[in-house]
Amino acid sequence: MTQKLSATARRAKAARDLAAAKTPSRRAKKAENQRLRRAAKKAGIKLKGKDWDHKKKKFVTVKENRGNYGKGTKNE
């Protein structure tokens, strides 16, 4: 489901999202994730619905990773 934003708000959000995606830490995490996914795929590991968790250093479900294991992300 997409957010219902005005055209101005949509453009502003796109700019914010792009700026956040281009930060050095985010780019490093993305590169690490790509390397690990490619290696895991080559090793025959099924990755559907999984993301790399940078804290636990393993593949976990998207639900667990985004929700911080039931603790939410407000305190991060």
N, C-alpha and C positions, 0 to 999 in steps of 0.2 A: 504494500500500500504506500503510495507516495504522499508527501506532505502537500497540503493545499496552500501554496504560497502565491503572493502577487508576483508579477514579473520582476519588479525591483528587488523584492526579497529573494527571489529565486537566483537572480544574478549575484547578489551579495553573498548568498550561501555558497554558490559555486566557487566564488573567489576565495572565501574562507576555507572551504574544503580543499581546494587546490593548494593553498598556502600551507595547510596542515600536512598534506600529503608530501610536500616537498621539503619538510624540515629534515635536517641531517639524521636525527634519530629514527624518524619514520622511514626514510629511504634505506637506512641500514637494516632495519627490521624486515622491510619488504625484500631486500636482496637476500638476506639470510633465509627467509621463508621460501623464496624461489629455489635457492640452492638445495635446501632440505627436502622440499617437495619433489624436485627432480630426482634426487638420490633415492628417496623412498619409493618413488614410482618405478625406478629402474630395479630396485630390490624386490618389487612385486607386492608392496604394501598397499592395501586399499585405503584411499584417502578421501573418499566421498563423504562430505559432511564434516570434515575435520580441518582444524587449523593448528598451526604450530603455536604452542604456548611458550612465550619467552621467559616466563618465570619457572615453570616446571621442566622446561627443555624437553618436551615430548608433544606428540600430536594428541589433541583432545577434541571433543565435539565443539562445534561452533557455539552451541548453547552454553556450555560450561565456560568456554573461553571469554565470551562477550559478557557474561553475567557475573564474572569473577567468583564462580563456584557458590552462588547464592548469597554473596555478601554485597553485591552491587558495586558500582564503580565510583560512588560519590567520594569515598575516602582515599582514593588512589592519588 
